[in-house]
Amino acid sequence: MRCILGTKIAMTQIFREDGTVVPVTRVQAGPCVVTQIKTEKRDGVHAVQVGFGPQKAFRLTKPLKGHLKNLDTIKHMRDFRAPADHGLSRGDTFSVGIFSIGDRVQVVGVSKGKGFQGVVKRHGFHGSPASHGHKDQLRMPGSIGSADPARVFKGTRMGGHTGDQQVTVKNLEIVAIDEEKNELCIKGAIPGARHGVLMISTEEGSIDVAKKPEVEQPTSVQEEAPIENTPEAVPAPVEEEKAEEQAAV
């Protein structure tokens, strides 16, 4: 498993060697440091806590200072699920060099917050017809239930707070890597606003990890050779009957 923390810079485009244009998102990723190793026996899960970004010392609380003892001050810390034999230890550092061009990764970020929105923008409602008899009803949700239950069912789509939620996008391709600037160029759009914290990893669910098992083709069954009627294969009762017939003749 390979994982790293980063921040979203901006979107741009890259030209491949064959001239095709690829829309990419530039991500400032790493360098990161392992701040804690979690085990199932002690913490209930096998995970690696990764830290990213400098932080001013006076902004750290005393518990955080104790947690980051003998390490640099860190601003962002996130946990990544890892197998028991991941081989990492507290204090290890790594950068974008752990990835290679063409890797498939998943990116976890927080989507842009859009505040309170109505049903047309939040859920894609079409609204009412803009004709006579529909005054002030163009973007209204319409009826939300019948009179029989006399209540609103849970899960009814209404207006409300939109965005500002954790979003995971899988199967994204790394197009370019700049180890000097610690930047990754990932194909396509990535959730979140600029300077938002991103979790990039090759977790299960990516193409390069969760491959479909190969189906074994059934082997052809060889036809068995017919059994010849040799004297040894003839059962004993049949031989006795033939001897009796010859004696009678």
Protein Blocks (a to p, Z undefined) as FASTA:
>chain_A
ZZdddddfbdcddddfkopacddddddehjdddfbdcdfklnopacddddehiddfklpc
fklmmmmgoiacdfbdcdddddfklopaehiacdfklpcehiacddddddddebjadfkl
mnopgbjadbehiahilmggbjabdfklopacehiacdddeejiacddehiacfbdcfkn
opacdehjdeddehiacdddddehiaklmccddddddddddddddddddfklpcfklmmm
mmmmmmmZZ
